[in-house]
Structures are given as structure tokens and as C-alpha cells.
Amino acid sequence: MDINGIFNSIVRYVQANPVVTAATSISLLILLFWRPKIFLILISIVAAAYGLAILFGKLAETGLG
């Protein structure tokens, strides 16, 4: 999946679910200012999960051998 497709899916989700988006944004801002260590751990976990999703997607396309 290209980066443009990722941004398009994020924009569609934000437009379809404004309450969930607002609650998530407020929670992340609170973590950013009051518990930055937890915030960075969450961001790291999300980045690692995204990297694994890309890896599994490429392996599913090409196969292992």
C-alpha cells in the first residue's frame, strides 16, 4: 500500500468517526504532556506493528521462495 492510500484511509476514518477521533486525540495529547514515556512507548508499538504489517504484506505478495 502506498502512502497516499494510507492517508486517504485515515482521512475517510476521521471524517466518518469524529467522536472517536476527538477522544483519541485528547487522550494522546494528555499522554504527551503528562506521561511522555507512555506516549513514546505507544507510538513505538504502533510503528513496529505498521512495519510488520508492511513486511507481511510484501511476503504475501511474493511468497517466501
N, C-alpha and C positions, 0 to 999 in steps of 0.2 A: 504494500500500500504506500502510495506516495504521500508526501507531506501535505499537499493540497487536499487530498481526500480526508486526511486526518482532521485538518482544520474545518473542512466543510461538515464533517460529522459532529464535531464539537459545537459548532455554531447552531446546527439543527437541534441538538440536545438542549442547549441553553435557551433557545427560543421556545422550545416545546415545554420545558420544565423550569419556569422562572423561580418558583418557590424553592425547589430543591437546589438550584444553582445559588440562590441567595443564602440559604442555610449553610451550604458547603463553603461558600466564600467567607461568610462571617466566622465559621469555625476555623478555617485556615488562617484568617487574619488574627484571631485570638491566639492561636498556637504560635504564629510568627512572632508576636510581641511578648507573650507571657512564657511560652515554652519553646524557644527556638531549637533546642536539641531534638525534641519530639517532632517538630515540623521538618527538620532536615532528615530525620530518620524516615518519616513518611514519604518525603519527596524521593529519597534514595530507593525505597522499596518500590515506588511507582515506576521509577526509571528502570530499575532492574527487571521488573515484570514486563515493561514495554519492550525492553531489549530481548527478553526470552520469547515474547510473542513474535517479534520480527524473525528471530532465529528459527522458531518452529514453523513459521510461515514459509521461510526460504527452504527449509528441509522438506516440507510437504510438497513444494513445487518441484524440486529437483530430485528428491529421494536421497538416500544415503550412499548409493553406489552408482 
